Amino acid sequence: METSPTTRETPLAAVHTELGATMTDFAGWRMPLRYTSEREEHQAVRTRAGLFDLSHMGEVTVLGPEAAPALDAALIGDISGLAVGRARYTMICAEDGGVLDDLIVYRTGGNEYLVVANAANTDVVVHALTERAAGYDAEVRDDRERYALIAVQGPAAAGIVAEVCDAELEALRYYAAVPATVLGRAVLLARTGYTGEDGFELFCAPGDAEALWRGLLERGAGAGLVPAGLSCRDTLRLEAGMPLYGHELNRSTTPFDAGLGRTVRFDKAGGGVDFVGRAALERIAAEGPGRALVGLRTSGRRVPRAGYAVLDPATGEPVGEVTSGAPSPTLGEPIAMAYVPPAMSHPDTVVAIDVRGRPEEARVVPLPFYQRRR
């Protein structure tokens, strides 16, 4: 595989090569696509645990006495209302309500926040946050070089991490984070993830990443922990109905289109806060979005892929577009997410998908396709 001279490598690049991973260029990074097979790694995460290198993600620290109001003005979420040690899924939008990126914001101190952006959008997020924080007593710091990120995901994740960590995991709620020591290394331990399973994300110093990776694999082997690549991460998040920037979300998509209107907080705890995109999003909230993100299941063997047209079965005319699609290892049949007109978004509505020139019948189903037992 040819690699661009500008492609970056994570601190775990040599480990991935040693493990025989198939590598790919992703968002400017050389990342592991798979180590064995997508299906094996997918099923390992659903039934045991998988270990992911997520060091390509972008970390931005926002700190200072007015960090919270600066973020309230920059993002659609209620950041002032976030307690220390908790995290929130949110988005940064343009003036017209289009999504620049979806984010997780961790409140790591009284006046300090860690904003985690998608790798391909980190420059955009750093620039927008810096611009929007002007006039506030807050500093926006690009901290990508200060962190590596490793995730342990799956039903066995808590047991594996508990054996090597000094934190009380039973007290660590979903979407919460705490400073901890794992295998003797300082980390920010977050109970977050992108697979639909319970799990943890470990923000660590780049120089500690290899020791943590090797130590977790060794200590977790008995519980079935295996390295897992980007391919299975995509089918896991698709089954869990989680949007991916560049597929379900992009600059021309609003949170309401994607069924994520609940993340838009017009009533922030900071009170009376204006934020970028508010006027456009208030109008869309009042009028309703022009399209809806739905789940589709087909009964055939042909797989809908991103970009395929969704057709009105009565007329054969295009009415929407598939944003993500794959064979579901858990359900055993093809699944997809797609944008369709609101009138065709109700469960059990029958549509067709143009799969390489032939219509494939599909049925609208509620998202997510898969939900773990709690």
C-alpha positions in Angstrom: 0.0 0.0 0.0 1.4 3.4 -1.0 1.3 6.0 1.8 1.3 9.7 1.3 4.4 11.5 2.6 2.0 13.6 4.7 0.2 10.6 6.3 0.7 10.6 10.0 1.3 7.6 12.2 0.1 7.0 15.8 2.5 6.0 18.6 1.3 2.4 18.0 2.2 2.1 14.3 5.1 -0.3 15.0 2.8 -2.5 17.2 0.2 -2.7 14.4 2.8 -3.8 11.9 4.1 -6.4 14.4 0.6 -7.7 14.8 0.2 -8.1 11.1 -2.6 -5.5 10.7 -3.8 -4.5 7.3 -3.3 -0.8 7.3 -5.1 2.0 5.5 -5.0 5.8 5.1 -7.8 7.3 7.1 -8.3 11.0 7.6 -4.6 11.7 7.0 -3.5 8.9 9.3 -2.1 5.4 8.7 -4.5 3.2 10.7 -5.2 -0.5 11.3 -8.1 -1.7 9.2 -8.2 -5.2 10.6 -5.9 -7.7 12.2 -7.8 -10.9 11.4 -11.2 -10.4 9.9 -13.9 -7.8 10.4 -16.4 -10.4 11.4 -14.2 -12.0 14.0 -13.2 -8.7 15.5 -16.8 -7.5 15.5 -18.1 -10.5 17.3 -15.2 -10.3 19.8 -16.4 -6.8 20.7 -20.0 -7.9 21.0 -19.3 -11.0 23.1 -16.0 -10.3 24.8 -13.8 -7.2 24.2 -11.8 -5.4 21.6 -8.8 -3.0 21.9 -8.8 0.0 19.5 -6.1 2.6 18.7 -8.0 5.9 18.4 -4.9 8.1 18.5 -6.0 9.9 15.3 -8.8 11.7 17.1 -8.2 15.4 17.9 -8.0 16.8 21.4 -8.6 20.5 22.1 -8.4 21.9 25.6 -10.5 25.0 26.5 -9.7 26.5 29.8 -10.0 29.7 31.8 -12.6 31.6 33.9 -14.9 32.0 30.9 -14.3 28.6 29.3 -17.9 27.4 29.9 -19.6 30.5 28.4 -17.2 30.4 25.5 -18.2 26.8 24.7 -21.9 27.6 25.3 -21.5 30.3 22.6 -19.5 28.0 20.2 -21.5 24.7 20.5 -25.1 23.7 20.4 -24.9 21.8 23.7 -25.4 23.0 27.3 -21.8 23.1 28.5 -22.4 25.3 31.6 -24.6 22.6 32.9 -21.9 19.9 32.6 -20.6 18.7 36.0 -16.9 18.2 36.6 -16.1 14.6 35.6 -18.9 14.2 33.2 -19.0 14.2 29.4 -21.5 15.4 26.8 -22.1 14.5 23.1 -22.6 17.7 21.2 -21.9 19.4 17.8 -20.3 22.6 16.5 -22.5 24.1 13.8 -22.2 26.9 11.2 -24.5 29.9 11.1 -27.0 28.1 8.8 -27.2 25.1 11.2 -24.9 22.8 9.2 -22.7 20.5 11.2 -19.0 21.3 11.2 -18.3 18.3 13.5 -19.8 16.2 16.2 -17.8 16.2 19.5 -17.6 14.8 23.0 -16.8 17.4 25.6 -15.3 16.3 28.9 -15.3 18.7 31.9 -11.9 17.8 33.4 -11.8 20.6 36.0 -13.7 23.6 37.3 -12.6 25.8 34.4 -11.2 23.2 32.0 -12.7 21.1 29.2 -11.4 18.5 26.8 -13.1 18.7 23.4 -12.6 15.6 21.3 -13.1 16.1 17.5 -13.0 13.8 14.5 -9.5 13.5 13.0 -10.4 15.0 9.7 -12.2 18.0 11.3 -9.7 18.9 14.1 -8.2 21.9 12.2 -11.7 23.2 11.5 -12.7 22.8 15.2 -9.6 24.4 16.5 -10.0 27.4 14.2 -13.8 27.8 14.9 -13.3 27.5 18.7 -10.5 30.0 18.7 -12.5 32.4 16.7 -15.6 32.0 18.8 -13.8 32.3 22.1 -12.4 35.7 21.2 -13.7 38.2 23.7 -14.0 35.6 26.5 -11.4 35.0 29.2 -10.6 31.5 27.8 -7.7 29.8 26.1 -8.2 27.3 23.2 -5.2 25.0 23.0 -4.6 22.4 20.3 -3.5 19.4 22.3 -3.3 16.7 19.6 0.4 16.1 20.3 -0.2 15.6 24.0 -2.5 12.6 23.7 -2.7 9.0 22.4 -6.1 7.4 22.8 -6.8 3.7 23.4 -10.3 2.1 23.8 -11.4 -1.1 25.4 -14.9 -2.0 24.3 -17.2 -5.0 25.0 -19.0 -6.8 27.8 -15.7 -7.9 29.3 -14.2 -4.4 29.2 -15.0 -3.4 32.8 -13.5 -6.6 34.2 -10.3 -6.2 32.2 -9.8 -2.6 33.1 -10.7 -3.1 36.7 -7.8 -5.5 37.2 -5.2 -3.0 36.0 -6.7 0.3 37.2 -6.8 2.2 40.5 -10.2 3.8 39.9 -13.6 2.6 41.3 -15.2 1.5 38.0 -18.6 0.7 39.6 -18.8 4.4 40.5 -17.8 5.6 37.1 -21.0 6.2 35.2 -21.6 6.2 31.4 -20.4 9.5 29.9 -18.1 10.2 32.9 -14.3 10.4 33.2 -11.8 10.4 36.0 -8.0 10.7 36.3 -6.6 7.3 37.0 -3.6 5.1 36.9 -3.7 2.1 34.5 -0.7 -0.4 34.5 1.3 2.3 36.3 0.5 5.0 33.7 -1.5 8.2 34.3 -4.6 8.4 32.1 -7.9 10.2 31.8 -10.2 7.2 32.0 -13.6 7.8 30.3 -16.6 5.5 30.2 -17.4 6.4 26.6 -17.2 4.6 23.3 -18.5 4.2 19.8 -19.5 0.6 19.5 -22.8 0.2 21.3 -21.0 -1.7 24.1 -19.9 -0.8 27.6 -16.3 0.3 27.5 -13.6 2.7 28.3 -11.4 5.2 26.5 -7.9 5.9 27.9 -6.4 9.3 27.1 -2.7 9.0 27.8 0.7 10.4 27.0 1.9 9.3 23.5 5.0 7.8 25.2 2.8 5.5 27.4 0.6 4.2 24.6 2.7 1.1 23.7 3.1 0.0 27.3 -0.6 0.4 27.9 -1.5 -1.4 24.7 0.8 -4.4 25.3 -0.2 -4.6 29.0 -3.9 -4.5 28.3 -3.6 -7.2 25.5 -1.6 -9.4 27.8 -3.8 -9.0 30.9 -7.0 -9.1 28.9 -6.2 -12.2 26.8 -7.8 -14.6 29.2 -11.1 -12.6 29.0 -10.9 -12.7 25.1 -9.6 -9.3 24.5 -8.3 -8.9 20.9 -7.0 -6.0 18.8 -9.7 -4.5 16.6 -9.5 -2.3 13.6 -11.5 0.4 11.8 -13.5 -2.0 9.7 -15.3 -3.6 12.6 -15.6 -0.3 14.4 -17.7 0.9 11.4 -20.1 -2.1 11.5 -20.3 -1.9 15.3 -21.3 1.8 15.2 -23.7 1.2 12.3 -25.6 -1.5 14.3 -25.7 0.9 17.2 -27.2 3.6 15.0 -24.4 6.0 15.7 -23.7 8.7 13.1 -20.4 9.1 11.4 -19.2 12.4 10.1 -18.9 12.4 6.3 -21.7 9.9 6.1 -24.7 10.7 8.3 -23.4 14.2 9.3 -21.8 16.8 7.1 -21.7 20.5 6.4 -25.1 20.4 4.7 -26.8 18.3 7.5 -28.4 19.8 10.6 -28.8 18.0 13.9 -32.6 17.8 13.3 -32.1 16.1 10.0 -30.1 13.4 11.8 -32.7 12.9 14.5 -30.4 14.5 17.0 -32.5 17.6 17.8 -32.3 16.7 21.5 -28.6 17.8 21.4 -29.6 21.4 20.5 -30.1 23.2 23.8 -31.9 26.5 23.4 -32.3 26.7 27.2 -28.7 26.5 28.4 -27.8 26.6 32.1 -25.7 29.7 31.4 -29.0 31.5 30.6 -29.8 33.8 27.7 -26.8 32.4 25.7 -26.7 33.0 22.0 -24.8 30.4 20.0 -23.6 30.1 16.5 -26.4 28.6 14.4 -29.2 29.3 16.9 -31.5 31.3 14.6 -31.3 28.8 11.8 -31.8 25.8 14.2 -34.8 27.5 15.9 -36.4 27.9 12.5 -35.8 24.3 11.5 -37.1 23.2 14.9 -40.3 25.1 14.3 -40.9 24.1 10.7 -39.5 20.5 11.0 -36.5 19.2 9.0 -36.9 18.4 5.3 -35.6 14.9 5.6 -35.2 12.2 8.2 -32.5 9.7 9.0 -33.9 6.1 9.2 -32.7 2.6 9.5 -33.3 0.2 6.6 -33.3 -3.6 6.6 -33.4 -5.7 3.5 -34.4 -9.3 3.1 -32.1 -10.0 0.1 -28.3 -10.7 0.1 -27.3 -7.6 -1.8 -25.8 -4.9 0.4 -26.8 -1.3 0.3 -23.7 1.0 0.4 -23.2 4.7 1.0 -24.3 6.8 -1.9 -26.9 4.4 -3.3 -30.2 6.0 -4.1 -33.4 5.3 -2.1 -36.3 5.0 -4.5 -40.1 5.4 -4.2 -41.2 1.8 -4.9 -44.4 3.1 -6.6 -42.7 5.4 -9.1 -39.0 4.2 -9.1 -38.0 7.9 -8.6 -35.1 8.7 -6.2 -36.3 10.1 -2.9 -33.3 9.8 -0.7 -29.8 8.4 -0.3 -28.1 5.6 1.7 -25.5 7.1 4.1 -24.0 3.9 5.5 -24.6 0.2 4.7 -23.1 -3.2 5.5 -23.9 -6.8 6.2 -24.7 -6.9 9.9 -22.7 -9.6 11.7 -25.1 -9.5 14.6 -28.4 -9.6 12.7 -27.2 -11.7 9.8 -28.7 -9.5 7.0 -27.9 -6.2 5.3 -28.6 -3.0 7.1 -28.3 0.6 6.2 -29.0 4.2 7.4 -30.4 6.6 4.9 -32.0 10.0 4.5 -35.6 9.9 3.2 -38.6 12.4 3.1 -40.3 12.6 6.5 -43.5 11.1 5.1 -41.5 7.9 4.3 -39.7 7.7 7.6 -42.3 5.8 9.6 -41.5 2.2 10.7 -42.5 -0.5 8.3 -42.6 1.9 5.3 -41.4 0.0 2.3 -38.9 1.6 0.0 -36.5 0.4 -2.6 -32.7 0.9 -2.9 -30.9 1.1 -6.2 -28.2 -1.5 -5.8 -26.0 -1.3 -8.9 -29.0 -0.7 -11.2 -31.5 -3.1 -9.7 -34.1 -2.2 -7.0 -33.8 -4.0 -3.7 -36.8 -3.9 -1.4 -36.1 -2.5 2.1 -38.2 -1.7 5.2 -37.9 1.3 7.5 -37.0 0.2 11.0 -36.3 2.1 14.2 -32.7 2.9 15.2 -30.6 1.5 16.7 -30.5 -1.9 15.0 -28.7 -3.3 18.1 -28.9 -2.3 21.7 -26.9 -4.1 24.4 -28.5 -5.6 27.4 -27.9 -3.6 30.5 
